[in-house]
Amino acid sequence: MSAPTAPGSNDSPAVALGPTSLVFGAIAAIGAWPSLMLVALPWSFIAGPLAMTFGLAGIHYARQGIGRMWTGAAGTTLGAAGFLALFAVLAA
């Protein structure tokens, strides 16, 4: 007997977009913390836009039933907060 090889709805690579954005969002949010900003500045400057991009894509696929909504939304929020905090500090 052979097992079916058709992919399921949760077998897509799009399932990883939400958790990836959550990790990048956490890195970007760490860069917004004043005492850790100088240590994490290069990574948070890159991680913020990546978190927003992956998070918005994760939200898009979660609306179609692939993946979870909360991870994409949390990653997008953390990435935007970290990215905007960096611009606020650089503008000051």
PyMOL Python script that loads the backbone (N, CA, C, O; Angstrom):
from pymol import cmd

cmd.read_pdbstr("""\
ATOM      1  N   MET A   1       0.831  -1.177   0.000  1.00  0.00           N
ATOM      2  CA  MET A   1       0.000   0.000   0.000  1.00  0.00           C
ATOM      3  C   MET A   1       0.878   1.244   0.000  1.00  0.00           C
ATOM      4  O   MET A   1       1.833   1.358   0.769  1.00  0.00           O
ATOM      5  N   SER A   2       0.539   2.138  -0.853  1.00  0.00           N
ATOM      6  CA  SER A   2       1.312   3.370  -0.912  1.00  0.00           C
ATOM      7  C   SER A   2       0.543   4.497  -0.209  1.00  0.00           C
ATOM      8  O   SER A   2      -0.687   4.540  -0.224  1.00  0.00           O
ATOM      9  N   ALA A   3       1.285   5.377   0.388  1.00  0.00           N
ATOM     10  CA  ALA A   3       0.701   6.529   1.071  1.00  0.00           C
ATOM     11  C   ALA A   3       0.421   7.624   0.045  1.00  0.00           C
ATOM     12  O   ALA A   3       1.140   7.729  -0.949  1.00  0.00           O
ATOM     13  N   PRO A   4      -0.602   8.435   0.265  1.00  0.00           N
ATOM     14  CA  PRO A   4      -0.871   9.524  -0.671  1.00  0.00           C
ATOM     15  C   PRO A   4       0.245  10.567  -0.635  1.00  0.00           C
ATOM     16  O   PRO A   4       0.762  10.899   0.431  1.00  0.00           O
ATOM     17  N   THR A   5       0.604  11.068  -1.788  1.00  0.00           N
ATOM     18  CA  THR A   5       1.690  12.038  -1.879  1.00  0.00           C
ATOM     19  C   THR A   5       1.196  13.453  -2.108  1.00  0.00           C
ATOM     20  O   THR A   5       2.003  14.372  -2.246  1.00  0.00           O
ATOM     21  N   ALA A   6      -0.102  13.645  -2.151  1.00  0.00           N
ATOM     22  CA  ALA A   6      -0.630  14.993  -2.354  1.00  0.00           C
ATOM     23  C   ALA A   6      -0.385  15.828  -1.101  1.00  0.00           C
ATOM     24  O   ALA A   6      -0.642  15.362   0.009  1.00  0.00           O
ATOM     25  N   PRO A   7       0.109  17.060  -1.265  1.00  0.00           N
ATOM     26  CA  PRO A   7       0.376  17.886  -0.087  1.00  0.00           C
ATOM     27  C   PRO A   7      -0.916  18.360   0.561  1.00  0.00           C
ATOM     28  O   PRO A   7      -1.908  18.627  -0.118  1.00  0.00           O
ATOM     29  N   GLY A   8      -0.887  18.459   1.873  1.00  0.00           N
ATOM     30  CA  GLY A   8      -2.017  18.986   2.615  1.00  0.00           C
ATOM     31  C   GLY A   8      -1.934  20.504   2.706  1.00  0.00           C
ATOM     32  O   GLY A   8      -0.984  21.115   2.217  1.00  0.00           O
ATOM     33  N   SER A   9      -2.931  21.097   3.332  1.00  0.00           N
ATOM     34  CA  SER A   9      -2.947  22.558   3.409  1.00  0.00           C
ATOM     35  C   SER A   9      -1.871  23.086   4.355  1.00  0.00           C
ATOM     36  O   SER A   9      -1.476  24.246   4.235  1.00  0.00           O
ATOM     37  N   ASN A  10      -1.393  22.278   5.281  1.00  0.00           N
ATOM     38  CA  ASN A  10      -0.357  22.726   6.201  1.00  0.00           C
ATOM     39  C   ASN A  10       1.036  22.243   5.807  1.00  0.00           C
ATOM     40  O   ASN A  10       1.973  22.352   6.597  1.00  0.00           O
ATOM     41  N   ASP A  11       1.178  21.722   4.616  1.00  0.00           N
ATOM     42  CA  ASP A  11       2.478  21.276   4.137  1.00  0.00           C
ATOM     43  C   ASP A  11       3.193  22.328   3.293  1.00  0.00           C
ATOM     44  O   ASP A  11       4.273  22.069   2.762  1.00  0.00           O
ATOM     45  N   SER A  12       2.619  23.469   3.171  1.00  0.00           N
ATOM     46  CA  SER A  12       3.171  24.516   2.325  1.00  0.00           C
ATOM     47  C   SER A  12       4.313  25.248   3.037  1.00  0.00           C
ATOM     48  O   SER A  12       4.306  25.349   4.264  1.00  0.00           O
ATOM     49  N   PRO A  13       5.281  25.754   2.293  1.00  0.00           N
ATOM     50  CA  PRO A  13       6.314  26.586   2.916  1.00  0.00           C
ATOM     51  C   PRO A  13       5.753  27.884   3.495  1.00  0.00           C
ATOM     52  O   PRO A  13       6.407  28.530   4.313  1.00  0.00           O
ATOM     53  N   ALA A  14       4.557  28.265   3.079  1.00  0.00           N
ATOM     54  CA  ALA A  14       3.948  29.492   3.597  1.00  0.00           C
ATOM     55  C   ALA A  14       3.618  29.382   5.078  1.00  0.00           C
ATOM     56  O   ALA A  14       3.399  30.400   5.735  1.00  0.00           O
ATOM     57  N   VAL A  15       3.579  28.172   5.616  1.00  0.00           N
ATOM     58  CA  VAL A  15       3.317  27.990   7.039  1.00  0.00           C
ATOM     59  C   VAL A  15       4.452  28.592   7.862  1.00  0.00           C
ATOM     60  O   VAL A  15       4.222  29.003   8.999  1.00  0.00           O
ATOM     61  N   ALA A  16       5.655  28.655   7.330  1.00  0.00           N
ATOM     62  CA  ALA A  16       6.808  29.170   8.065  1.00  0.00           C
ATOM     63  C   ALA A  16       6.924  30.682   8.039  1.00  0.00           C
ATOM     64  O   ALA A  16       7.787  31.233   8.722  1.00  0.00           O
ATOM     65  N   LEU A  17       6.087  31.377   7.277  1.00  0.00           N
ATOM     66  CA  LEU A  17       6.214  32.825   7.194  1.00  0.00           C
ATOM     67  C   LEU A  17       5.895  33.514   8.518  1.00  0.00           C
ATOM     68  O   LEU A  17       6.602  34.443   8.910  1.00  0.00           O
ATOM     69  N   GLY A  18       4.855  33.081   9.207  1.00  0.00           N
ATOM     70  CA  GLY A  18       4.472  33.691  10.477  1.00  0.00           C
ATOM     71  C   GLY A  18       5.526  33.523  11.556  1.00  0.00           C
ATOM     72  O   GLY A  18       5.939  34.513  12.158  1.00  0.00           O
ATOM     73  N   PRO A  19       5.981  32.285  11.823  1.00  0.00           N
ATOM     74  CA  PRO A  19       7.033  32.124  12.839  1.00  0.00           C
ATOM     75  C   PRO A  19       8.343  32.819  12.477  1.00  0.00           C
ATOM     76  O   PRO A  19       9.043  33.312  13.362  1.00  0.00           O
ATOM     77  N   THR A  20       8.682  32.865  11.194  1.00  0.00           N
ATOM     78  CA  THR A  20       9.888  33.572  10.781  1.00  0.00           C
ATOM     79  C   THR A  20       9.760  35.059  11.060  1.00  0.00           C
ATOM     80  O   THR A  20      10.706  35.691  11.530  1.00  0.00           O
ATOM     81  N   SER A  21       8.585  35.622  10.771  1.00  0.00           N
ATOM     82  CA  SER A  21       8.394  37.043  11.045  1.00  0.00           C
ATOM     83  C   SER A  21       8.384  37.316  12.544  1.00  0.00           C
ATOM     84  O   SER A  21       8.806  38.388  12.979  1.00  0.00           O
ATOM     85  N   LEU A  22       7.913  36.369  13.329  1.00  0.00           N
ATOM     86  CA  LEU A  22       7.927  36.546  14.781  1.00  0.00           C
ATOM     87  C   LEU A  22       9.360  36.594  15.315  1.00  0.00           C
ATOM     88  O   LEU A  22       9.659  37.395  16.200  1.00  0.00           O
ATOM     89  N   VAL A  23      10.237  35.757  14.796  1.00  0.00           N
ATOM     90  CA  VAL A  23      11.643  35.767  15.220  1.00  0.00           C
ATOM     91  C   VAL A  23      12.317  37.064  14.779  1.00  0.00           C
ATOM     92  O   VAL A  23      13.012  37.697  15.573  1.00  0.00           O
ATOM     93  N   PHE A  24      12.123  37.465  13.530  1.00  0.00           N
ATOM     94  CA  PHE A  24      12.704  38.716  13.053  1.00  0.00           C
ATOM     95  C   PHE A  24      12.123  39.913  13.800  1.00  0.00           C
ATOM     96  O   PHE A  24      12.839  40.877  14.074  1.00  0.00           O
ATOM     97  N   GLY A  25      10.840  39.862  14.131  1.00  0.00           N
ATOM     98  CA  GLY A  25      10.223  40.943  14.899  1.00  0.00           C
ATOM     99  C   GLY A  25      10.795  41.044  16.294  1.00  0.00           C
ATOM    100  O   GLY A  25      10.981  42.147  16.808  1.00  0.00           O
ATOM    101  N   ALA A  26      11.079  39.913  16.917  1.00  0.00           N
ATOM    102  CA  ALA A  26      11.701  39.929  18.241  1.00  0.00           C
ATOM    103  C   ALA A  26      13.100  40.533  18.176  1.00  0.00           C
ATOM    104  O   ALA A  26      13.494  41.279  19.073  1.00  0.00           O
ATOM    105  N   ILE A  27      13.844  40.221  17.137  1.00  0.00           N
ATOM    106  CA  ILE A  27      15.182  40.798  16.974  1.00  0.00           C
ATOM    107  C   ILE A  27      15.078  42.306  16.761  1.00  0.00           C
ATOM    108  O   ILE A  27      15.873  43.066  17.313  1.00  0.00           O
ATOM    109  N   ALA A  28      14.106  42.738  15.968  1.00  0.00           N
ATOM    110  CA  ALA A  28      13.927  44.171  15.735  1.00  0.00           C
ATOM    111  C   ALA A  28      13.477  44.885  17.004  1.00  0.00           C
ATOM    112  O   ALA A  28      13.890  46.017  17.255  1.00  0.00           O
ATOM    113  N   ALA A  29      12.641  44.242  17.801  1.00  0.00           N
ATOM    114  CA  ALA A  29      12.183  44.861  19.041  1.00  0.00           C
ATOM    115  C   ALA A  29      13.303  44.947  20.071  1.00  0.00           C
ATOM    116  O   ALA A  29      13.332  45.885  20.868  1.00  0.00           O
ATOM    117  N   ILE A  30      14.216  43.994  20.070  1.00  0.00           N
ATOM    118  CA  ILE A  30      15.373  44.065  20.966  1.00  0.00           C
ATOM    119  C   ILE A  30      16.223  45.278  20.608  1.00  0.00           C
ATOM    120  O   ILE A  30      16.785  45.928  21.490  1.00  0.00           O
ATOM    121  N   GLY A  31      16.316  45.581  19.329  1.00  0.00           N
ATOM    122  CA  GLY A  31      17.073  46.752  18.900  1.00  0.00           C
ATOM    123  C   GLY A  31      16.432  48.059  19.290  1.00  0.00           C
ATOM    124  O   GLY A  31      17.106  49.089  19.296  1.00  0.00           O
ATOM    125  N   ALA A  32      15.147  48.057  19.619  1.00  0.00           N
ATOM    126  CA  ALA A  32      14.469  49.274  20.048  1.00  0.00           C
ATOM    127  C   ALA A  32      14.702  49.561  21.531  1.00  0.00           C
ATOM    128  O   ALA A  32      14.446  50.672  21.994  1.00  0.00           O
ATOM    129  N   TRP A  33      15.186  48.568  22.276  1.00  0.00           N
ATOM    130  CA  TRP A  33      15.469  48.755  23.698  1.00  0.00           C
ATOM    131  C   TRP A  33      16.743  49.605  23.833  1.00  0.00           C
ATOM    132  O   TRP A  33      17.770  49.258  23.249  1.00  0.00           O
ATOM    133  N   PRO A  34      16.697  50.714  24.594  1.00  0.00           N
ATOM    134  CA  PRO A  34      17.834  51.648  24.607  1.00  0.00           C
ATOM    135  C   PRO A  34      19.176  51.046  25.026  1.00  0.00           C
ATOM    136  O   PRO A  34      20.206  51.384  24.441  1.00  0.00           O
ATOM    137  N   SER A  35      19.185  50.165  26.020  1.00  0.00           N
ATOM    138  CA  SER A  35      20.465  49.639  26.472  1.00  0.00           C
ATOM    139  C   SER A  35      21.050  48.597  25.517  1.00  0.00           C
ATOM    140  O   SER A  35      22.253  48.337  25.559  1.00  0.00           O
ATOM    141  N   LEU A  36      20.232  48.005  24.669  1.00  0.00           N
ATOM    142  CA  LEU A  36      20.718  46.989  23.727  1.00  0.00           C
ATOM    143  C   LEU A  36      20.815  47.511  22.299  1.00  0.00           C
ATOM    144  O   LEU A  36      21.162  46.758  21.389  1.00  0.00           O
ATOM    145  N   MET A  37      20.515  48.779  22.095  1.00  0.00           N
ATOM    146  CA  MET A  37      20.435  49.299  20.734  1.00  0.00           C
ATOM    147  C   MET A  37      21.772  49.243  20.002  1.00  0.00           C
ATOM    148  O   MET A  37      21.816  48.848  18.837  1.00  0.00           O
ATOM    149  N   LEU A  38      22.849  49.625  20.654  1.00  0.00           N
ATOM    150  CA  LEU A  38      24.139  49.642  19.961  1.00  0.00           C
ATOM    151  C   LEU A  38      24.629  48.252  19.611  1.00  0.00           C
ATOM    152  O   LEU A  38      25.331  48.068  18.617  1.00  0.00           O
ATOM    153  N   VAL A  39      24.260  47.266  20.427  1.00  0.00           N
ATOM    154  CA  VAL A  39      24.686  45.894  20.157  1.00  0.00           C
ATOM    155  C   VAL A  39      23.888  45.301  18.999  1.00  0.00           C
ATOM    156  O   VAL A  39      24.447  44.614  18.145  1.00  0.00           O
ATOM    157  N   ALA A  40      22.582  45.567  18.972  1.00  0.00           N
ATOM    158  CA  ALA A  40      21.700  44.922  18.007  1.00  0.00           C
ATOM    159  C   ALA A  40      21.329  45.814  16.828  1.00  0.00           C
ATOM    160  O   ALA A  40      20.462  45.444  16.037  1.00  0.00           O
ATOM    161  N   LEU A  41      21.953  46.965  16.690  1.00  0.00           N
ATOM    162  CA  LEU A  41      21.553  47.905  15.635  1.00  0.00           C
ATOM    163  C   LEU A  41      21.637  47.337  14.226  1.00  0.00           C
ATOM    164  O   LEU A  41      20.667  47.472  13.480  1.00  0.00           O
ATOM    165  N   PRO A  42      22.729  46.713  13.816  1.00  0.00           N
ATOM    166  CA  PRO A  42      22.756  46.212  12.439  1.00  0.00           C
ATOM    167  C   PRO A  42      21.711  45.132  12.173  1.00  0.00           C
ATOM    168  O   PRO A  42      21.095  45.108  11.108  1.00  0.00           O
ATOM    169  N   TRP A  43      21.514  44.239  13.142  1.00  0.00           N
ATOM    170  CA  TRP A  43      20.562  43.154  12.937  1.00  0.00           C
ATOM    171  C   TRP A  43      19.130  43.652  12.995  1.00  0.00           C
ATOM    172  O   TRP A  43      18.279  43.196  12.232  1.00  0.00           O
ATOM    173  N   SER A  44      18.861  44.580  13.891  1.00  0.00           N
ATOM    174  CA  SER A  44      17.497  45.073  14.010  1.00  0.00           C
ATOM    175  C   SER A  44      17.129  45.962  12.822  1.00  0.00           C
ATOM    176  O   SER A  44      15.960  46.027  12.440  1.00  0.00           O
ATOM    177  N   PHE A  45      18.094  46.634  12.245  1.00  0.00           N
ATOM    178  CA  PHE A  45      17.827  47.460  11.067  1.00  0.00           C
ATOM    179  C   PHE A  45      17.421  46.597   9.871  1.00  0.00           C
ATOM    180  O   PHE A  45      16.614  47.019   9.043  1.00  0.00           O
ATOM    181  N   ILE A  46      17.971  45.407   9.784  1.00  0.00           N
ATOM    182  CA  ILE A  46      17.622  44.474   8.719  1.00  0.00           C
ATOM    183  C   ILE A  46      16.397  43.643   9.092  1.00  0.00           C
ATOM    184  O   ILE A  46      15.561  43.353   8.236  1.00  0.00           O
ATOM    185  N   ALA A  47      16.286  43.261  10.356  1.00  0.00           N
ATOM    186  CA  ALA A  47      15.210  42.365  10.793  1.00  0.00           C
ATOM    187  C   ALA A  47      13.846  43.033  10.798  1.00  0.00           C
ATOM    188  O   ALA A  47      12.842  42.352  10.591  1.00  0.00           O
ATOM    189  N   GLY A  48      13.771  44.336  11.026  1.00  0.00           N
ATOM    190  CA  GLY A  48      12.485  45.027  11.062  1.00  0.00           C
ATOM    191  C   GLY A  48      11.728  44.951   9.740  1.00  0.00           C
ATOM    192  O   GLY A  48      10.580  44.507   9.723  1.00  0.00           O
ATOM    193  N   PRO A  49      12.337  45.373   8.631  1.00  0.00           N
ATOM    194  CA  PRO A  49      11.631  45.247   7.353  1.00  0.00           C
ATOM    195  C   PRO A  49      11.353  43.808   6.940  1.00  0.00           C
ATOM    196  O   PRO A  49      10.318  43.526   6.335  1.00  0.00           O
ATOM    197  N   LEU A  50      12.271  42.894   7.262  1.00  0.00           N
ATOM    198  CA  LEU A  50      12.022  41.487   6.950  1.00  0.00           C
ATOM    199  C   LEU A  50      10.834  40.954   7.737  1.00  0.00           C
ATOM    200  O   LEU A  50      10.026  40.192   7.206  1.00  0.00           O
ATOM    201  N   ALA A  51      10.726  41.352   9.003  1.00  0.00           N
ATOM    202  CA  ALA A  51       9.599  40.910   9.822  1.00  0.00           C
ATOM    203  C   ALA A  51       8.286  41.441   9.270  1.00  0.00           C
ATOM    204  O   ALA A  51       7.285  40.726   9.246  1.00  0.00           O
ATOM    205  N   MET A  52       8.287  42.685   8.829  1.00  0.00           N
ATOM    206  CA  MET A  52       7.061  43.249   8.257  1.00  0.00           C
ATOM    207  C   MET A  52       6.690  42.542   6.955  1.00  0.00           C
ATOM    208  O   MET A  52       5.518  42.254   6.711  1.00  0.00           O
ATOM    209  N   THR A  53       7.682  42.266   6.129  1.00  0.00           N
ATOM    210  CA  THR A  53       7.416  41.616   4.847  1.00  0.00           C
ATOM    211  C   THR A  53       6.916  40.187   5.043  1.00  0.00           C
ATOM    212  O   THR A  53       5.890  39.799   4.484  1.00  0.00           O
ATOM    213  N   PHE A  54       7.642  39.414   5.837  1.00  0.00           N
ATOM    214  CA  PHE A  54       7.222  38.035   6.077  1.00  0.00           C
ATOM    215  C   PHE A  54       5.912  37.973   6.842  1.00  0.00           C
ATOM    216  O   PHE A  54       5.096  37.084   6.601  1.00  0.00           O
ATOM    217  N   GLY A  55       5.702  38.903   7.757  1.00  0.00           N
ATOM    218  CA  GLY A  55       4.463  38.924   8.523  1.00  0.00           C
ATOM    219  C   GLY A  55       3.251  39.229   7.666  1.00  0.00           C
ATOM    220  O   GLY A  55       2.209  38.589   7.808  1.00  0.00           O
ATOM    221  N   LEU A  56       3.380  40.203   6.776  1.00  0.00           N
ATOM    222  CA  LEU A  56       2.259  40.518   5.886  1.00  0.00           C
ATOM    223  C   LEU A  56       1.965  39.373   4.928  1.00  0.00           C
ATOM    224  O   LEU A  56       0.805  39.096   4.625  1.00  0.00           O
ATOM    225  N   ALA A  57       3.006  38.710   4.455  1.00  0.00           N
ATOM    226  CA  ALA A  57       2.790  37.535   3.613  1.00  0.00           C
ATOM    227  C   ALA A  57       2.159  36.404   4.418  1.00  0.00           C
ATOM    228  O   ALA A  57       1.293  35.691   3.912  1.00  0.00           O
ATOM    229  N   GLY A  58       2.589  36.235   5.675  1.00  0.00           N
ATOM    230  CA  GLY A  58       2.003  35.216   6.535  1.00  0.00           C
ATOM    231  C   GLY A  58       0.541  35.487   6.832  1.00  0.00           C
ATOM    232  O   GLY A  58      -0.265  34.558   6.895  1.00  0.00           O
ATOM    233  N   ILE A  59       0.189  36.764   7.016  1.00  0.00           N
ATOM    234  CA  ILE A  59      -1.219  37.133   7.225  1.00  0.00           C
ATOM    235  C   ILE A  59      -2.035  36.832   5.980  1.00  0.00           C
ATOM    236  O   ILE A  59      -3.161  36.343   6.071  1.00  0.00           O
ATOM    237  N   HIS A  60      -1.469  37.123   4.824  1.00  0.00           N
ATOM    238  CA  HIS A  60      -2.157  36.845   3.565  1.00  0.00           C
ATOM    239  C   HIS A  60      -2.473  35.357   3.431  1.00  0.00           C
ATOM    240  O   HIS A  60      -3.593  34.987   3.081  1.00  0.00           O
ATOM    241  N   TYR A  61      -1.492  34.512   3.709  1.00  0.00           N
ATOM    242  CA  TYR A  61      -1.715  33.072   3.588  1.00  0.00           C
ATOM    243  C   TYR A  61      -2.589  32.534   4.716  1.00  0.00           C
ATOM    244  O   TYR A  61      -3.319  31.562   4.518  1.00  0.00           O
ATOM    245  N   ALA A  62      -2.527  33.146   5.890  1.00  0.00           N
ATOM    246  CA  ALA A  62      -3.386  32.699   6.989  1.00  0.00           C
ATOM    247  C   ALA A  62      -4.852  32.966   6.678  1.00  0.00           C
ATOM    248  O   ALA A  62      -5.725  32.212   7.108  1.00  0.00           O
ATOM    249  N   ARG A  63      -5.124  34.017   5.946  1.00  0.00           N
ATOM    250  CA  ARG A  63      -6.508  34.275   5.525  1.00  0.00           C
ATOM    251  C   ARG A  63      -6.990  33.221   4.539  1.00  0.00           C
ATOM    252  O   ARG A  63      -8.193  32.997   4.405  1.00  0.00           O
ATOM    253  N   GLN A  64      -6.074  32.583   3.860  1.00  0.00           N
ATOM    254  CA  GLN A  64      -6.446  31.523   2.926  1.00  0.00           C
ATOM    255  C   GLN A  64      -6.470  30.151   3.603  1.00  0.00           C
ATOM    256  O   GLN A  64      -6.762  29.144   2.958  1.00  0.00           O
ATOM    257  N   GLY A  65      -6.164  30.111   4.902  1.00  0.00           N
ATOM    258  CA  GLY A  65      -6.212  28.857   5.641  1.00  0.00           C
ATOM    259  C   GLY A  65      -4.893  28.138   5.752  1.00  0.00           C
ATOM    260  O   GLY A  65      -4.858  26.982   6.173  1.00  0.00           O
ATOM    261  N   ILE A  66      -3.800  28.792   5.385  1.00  0.00           N
ATOM    262  CA  ILE A  66      -2.480  28.172   5.463  1.00  0.00           C
ATOM    263  C   ILE A  66      -1.683  28.908   6.525  1.00  0.00           C
ATOM    264  O   ILE A  66      -1.345  30.078   6.341  1.00  0.00           O
ATOM    265  N   GLY A  67      -1.379  28.251   7.623  1.00  0.00           N
ATOM    266  CA  GLY A  67      -0.621  28.879   8.698  1.00  0.00           C
ATOM    267  C   GLY A  67      -1.524  29.509   9.734  1.00  0.00           C
ATOM    268  O   GLY A  67      -2.746  29.359   9.695  1.00  0.00           O
ATOM    269  N   ARG A  68      -0.900  30.221  10.667  1.00  0.00           N
ATOM    270  CA  ARG A  68      -1.639  30.839  11.768  1.00  0.00           C
ATOM    271  C   ARG A  68      -1.559  32.355  11.671  1.00  0.00           C
ATOM    272  O   ARG A  68      -0.531  32.919  11.294  1.00  0.00           O
ATOM    273  N   MET A  69      -2.658  32.995  12.016  1.00  0.00           N
ATOM    274  CA  MET A  69      -2.747  34.443  11.910  1.00  0.00           C
ATOM    275  C   MET A  69      -1.947  35.151  12.996  1.00  0.00           C
ATOM    276  O   MET A  69      -1.317  36.171  12.719  1.00  0.00           O
ATOM    277  N   TRP A  70      -1.956  34.637  14.227  1.00  0.00           N
ATOM    278  CA  TRP A  70      -1.362  35.379  15.335  1.00  0.00           C
ATOM    279  C   TRP A  70       0.141  35.532  15.188  1.00  0.00           C
ATOM    280  O   TRP A  70       0.687  36.553  15.606  1.00  0.00           O
ATOM    281  N   THR A  71       0.830  34.560  14.613  1.00  0.00           N
ATOM    282  CA  THR A  71       2.278  34.684  14.481  1.00  0.00           C
ATOM    283  C   THR A  71       2.643  35.742  13.448  1.00  0.00           C
ATOM    284  O   THR A  71       3.585  36.510  13.644  1.00  0.00           O
ATOM    285  N   GLY A  72       1.902  35.779  12.355  1.00  0.00           N
ATOM    286  CA  GLY A  72       2.158  36.805  11.345  1.00  0.00           C
ATOM    287  C   GLY A  72       1.847  38.203  11.850  1.00  0.00           C
ATOM    288  O   GLY A  72       2.590  39.147  11.584  1.00  0.00           O
ATOM    289  N   ALA A  73       0.738  38.333  12.584  1.00  0.00           N
ATOM    290  CA  ALA A  73       0.351  39.647  13.113  1.00  0.00           C
ATOM    291  C   ALA A  73       1.325  40.115  14.192  1.00  0.00           C
ATOM    292  O   ALA A  73       1.687  41.291  14.231  1.00  0.00           O
ATOM    293  N   ALA A  74       1.747  39.212  15.059  1.00  0.00           N
ATOM    294  CA  ALA A  74       2.695  39.585  16.117  1.00  0.00           C
ATOM    295  C   ALA A  74       4.056  39.945  15.530  1.00  0.00           C
ATOM    296  O   ALA A  74       4.686  40.906  15.972  1.00  0.00           O
ATOM    297  N   GLY A  75       4.509  39.188  14.547  1.00  0.00           N
ATOM    298  CA  GLY A  75       5.785  39.500  13.908  1.00  0.00           C
ATOM    299  C   GLY A  75       5.756  40.817  13.165  1.00  0.00           C
ATOM    300  O   GLY A  75       6.728  41.571  13.201  1.00  0.00           O
ATOM    301  N   THR A  76       4.648  41.106  12.489  1.00  0.00           N
ATOM    302  CA  THR A  76       4.517  42.381  11.787  1.00  0.00           C
ATOM    303  C   THR A  76       4.522  43.539  12.770  1.00  0.00           C
ATOM    304  O   THR A  76       5.164  44.561  12.529  1.00  0.00           O
ATOM    305  N   THR A  77       3.809  43.383  13.875  1.00  0.00           N
ATOM    306  CA  THR A  77       3.733  44.445  14.870  1.00  0.00           C
ATOM    307  C   THR A  77       5.092  44.692  15.524  1.00  0.00           C
ATOM    308  O   THR A  77       5.511  45.841  15.668  1.00  0.00           O
ATOM    309  N   LEU A  78       5.773  43.635  15.916  1.00  0.00           N
ATOM    310  CA  LEU A  78       7.098  43.792  16.533  1.00  0.00           C
ATOM    311  C   LEU A  78       8.106  44.374  15.541  1.00  0.00           C
ATOM    312  O   LEU A  78       8.922  45.219  15.907  1.00  0.00           O
ATOM    313  N   GLY A  79       8.051  43.928  14.303  1.00  0.00           N
ATOM    314  CA  GLY A  79       8.972  44.454  13.295  1.00  0.00           C
ATOM    315  C   GLY A  79       8.742  45.921  13.014  1.00  0.00           C
ATOM    316  O   GLY A  79       9.695  46.688  12.878  1.00  0.00           O
ATOM    317  N   ALA A  80       7.472  46.322  12.925  1.00  0.00           N
ATOM    318  CA  ALA A  80       7.166  47.733  12.684  1.00  0.00           C
ATOM    319  C   ALA A  80       7.577  48.587  13.880  1.00  0.00           C
ATOM    320  O   ALA A  80       8.116  49.679  13.705  1.00  0.00           O
ATOM    321  N   ALA A  81       7.326  48.095  15.092  1.00  0.00           N
ATOM    322  CA  ALA A  81       7.708  48.854  16.287  1.00  0.00           C
ATOM    323  C   ALA A  81       9.225  49.018  16.376  1.00  0.00           C
ATOM    324  O   ALA A  81       9.715  50.108  16.673  1.00  0.00           O
ATOM    325  N   GLY A  82       9.956  47.956  16.123  1.00  0.00           N
ATOM    326  CA  GLY A  82      11.409  48.042  16.163  1.00  0.00           C
ATOM    327  C   GLY A  82      11.976  48.920  15.071  1.00  0.00           C
ATOM    328  O   GLY A  82      12.925  49.668  15.304  1.00  0.00           O
ATOM    329  N   PHE A  83      11.409  48.840  13.887  1.00  0.00           N
ATOM    330  CA  PHE A  83      11.900  49.631  12.761  1.00  0.00           C
ATOM    331  C   PHE A  83      11.597  51.114  12.953  1.00  0.00           C
ATOM    332  O   PHE A  83      12.440  51.964  12.666  1.00  0.00           O
ATOM    333  N   LEU A  84      10.397  51.424  13.438  1.00  0.00           N
ATOM    334  CA  LEU A  84      10.036  52.820  13.670  1.00  0.00           C
ATOM    335  C   LEU A  84      10.814  53.414  14.851  1.00  0.00           C
ATOM    336  O   LEU A  84      11.130  54.604  14.841  1.00  0.00           O
ATOM    337  N   ALA A  85      11.117  52.616  15.843  1.00  0.00           N
ATOM    338  CA  ALA A  85      11.918  53.102  16.973  1.00  0.00           C
ATOM    339  C   ALA A  85      13.331  53.448  16.520  1.00  0.00           C
ATOM    340  O   ALA A  85      13.914  54.416  17.006  1.00  0.00           O
ATOM    341  N   LEU A  86      13.884  52.676  15.603  1.00  0.00           N
ATOM    342  CA  LEU A  86      15.221  52.987  15.083  1.00  0.00           C
ATOM    343  C   LEU A  86      15.205  54.305  14.321  1.00  0.00           C
ATOM    344  O   LEU A  86      16.125  55.110  14.457  1.00  0.00           O
ATOM    345  N   PHE A  87      14.169  54.531  13.522  1.00  0.00           N
ATOM    346  CA  PHE A  87      14.094  55.795  12.792  1.00  0.00           C
ATOM    347  C   PHE A  87      13.860  56.966  13.726  1.00  0.00           C
ATOM    348  O   PHE A  87      14.352  58.065  13.469  1.00  0.00           O
ATOM    349  N   ALA A  88      13.116  56.753  14.809  1.00  0.00           N
ATOM    350  CA  ALA A  88      12.900  57.820  15.784  1.00  0.00           C
ATOM    351  C   ALA A  88      14.213  58.211  16.468  1.00  0.00           C
ATOM    352  O   ALA A  88      14.477  59.391  16.696  1.00  0.00           O
ATOM    353  N   VAL A  89      15.022  57.212  16.788  1.00  0.00           N
ATOM    354  CA  VAL A  89      16.309  57.494  17.431  1.00  0.00           C
ATOM    355  C   VAL A  89      17.267  58.156  16.454  1.00  0.00           C
ATOM    356  O   VAL A  89      17.978  59.093  16.819  1.00  0.00           O
ATOM    357  N   LEU A  90      17.292  57.682  15.228  1.00  0.00           N
ATOM    358  CA  LEU A  90      18.201  58.278  14.240  1.00  0.00           C
ATOM    359  C   LEU A  90      17.781  59.689  13.849  1.00  0.00           C
ATOM    360  O   LEU A  90      18.628  60.510  13.496  1.00  0.00           O
ATOM    361  N   ALA A  91      16.490  59.979  13.905  1.00  0.00           N
ATOM    362  CA  ALA A  91      16.002  61.315  13.560  1.00  0.00           C
ATOM    363  C   ALA A  91      16.219  62.312  14.700  1.00  0.00           C
ATOM    364  O   ALA A  91      16.257  63.522  14.475  1.00  0.00           O
ATOM    365  N   ALA A  92      16.359  61.805  15.909  1.00  0.00           N
ATOM    366  CA  ALA A  92      16.493  62.704  17.066  1.00  0.00           C
ATOM    367  C   ALA A  92      17.878  63.316  17.163  1.00  0.00           C
ATOM    368  O   ALA A  92      18.148  64.093  18.080  1.00  0.00           O
TER     369      ALA A  92
END
""", "prot")
cmd.dss("prot")
cmd.show_as("cartoon", "prot")
cmd.util.cbc("prot")
cmd.orient("prot")
